[in-house]
């Protein structure tokens, strides 16, 4: 079974057993969380599309750990003013493992 979930303003295509990095969620490792914003469900033959979400569907996941993404560099520059600034940013992420996809 495959599902599309929405969390952190992004959509993720997940299946049972997948390990996915999503936007930071509060919780310690080995904590179970539930995603109720399921936009699509598919079991290979049938596809259920939500309007906007599938009623009664949910995805249960386990938090594997907290991590940070690869550093992204940015530059600010103003010509003729001797102003140059380089900065970096590491986005905090949560690594989750999909345990179960529940249709209804």
C-alpha positions in Angstrom: 0.0 0.0 0.0 1.2 3.5 -0.9 0.1 6.8 0.5 0.8 10.5 -0.1 0.9 12.5 3.2 1.3 16.2 3.8 3.4 17.5 6.6 5.5 20.7 7.0 4.0 22.2 3.9 5.3 19.4 1.7 3.9 16.2 0.3 5.7 12.8 0.6 5.0 9.5 -1.2 5.4 6.7 1.4 5.0 3.0 1.7 5.2 0.7 4.8 8.8 0.3 5.9 10.1 3.5 4.2 12.5 5.8 6.1 11.8 9.5 5.2 13.3 12.8 6.3 10.6 15.4 6.9 10.5 18.9 8.3 11.2 19.0 12.0 8.6 17.4 14.3 8.7 17.5 18.1 9.3 14.1 19.7 12.0 11.9 21.0 13.3 8.8 19.1 11.0 5.7 19.2 7.9 7.9 19.6 4.9 7.0 17.5 3.2 9.8 15.5 0.1 9.8 13.3 -0.4 11.7 10.1 -4.1 12.4 9.4 -3.5 14.5 6.2 -3.5 11.6 3.7 -4.1 13.0 0.2 -4.0 9.7 -1.7 -4.1 6.0 -1.1 -3.2 3.2 -3.5 -3.0 -0.6 -3.1 -1.8 -1.2 -6.7 -5.2 -1.8 -8.2 -7.4 0.9 -6.7 -6.6 4.5 -6.1 -8.4 6.6 -3.6 -8.0 10.4 -4.1 -9.0 12.7 -1.3 -11.0 15.9 -1.5 -8.7 17.3 -0.1 -7.9 14.4 2.3 -9.1 10.8 2.4 -11.7 10.4 5.2 -10.6 8.0 7.9 -7.2 7.3 6.5 -4.1 7.8 8.5 -0.4 6.8 8.5 1.4 5.7 11.7 5.2 6.4 11.8 8.0 6.0 14.4 10.6 8.8 14.9 14.0 7.3 14.2 16.0 10.5 15.0 16.6 14.2 14.6 19.1 15.4 12.1 20.2 18.4 10.1 20.3 18.7 6.3 23.4 19.5 4.3 24.6 23.1 4.6 23.3 25.5 2.0 25.4 28.6 1.4 24.1 32.1 0.7 25.7 35.4 -0.3 24.7 39.0 0.1 26.6 41.6 -1.9 26.1 45.4 -2.5 28.2 46.8 -5.4 30.5 49.8 -4.7 29.9 49.7 -0.9 32.5 47.1 0.2 29.6 44.9 1.6 30.0 41.2 1.3 28.4 38.6 3.5 28.5 34.9 3.3 26.2 32.8 5.5 25.2 29.1 5.8 22.0 27.4 6.9 21.3 23.8 8.0 17.6 22.9 8.0 16.5 20.7 11.0 14.9 17.5 9.9 13.2 14.5 11.5 13.9 11.0 10.2 10.8 8.8 10.4 10.0 5.2 9.6 6.5 4.4 8.2 5.0 1.6 10.4 1.5 1.2 9.1 -0.9 2.7 6.5 -4.5 2.5 7.7 -7.2 3.0 5.0 -10.4 3.2 7.1 
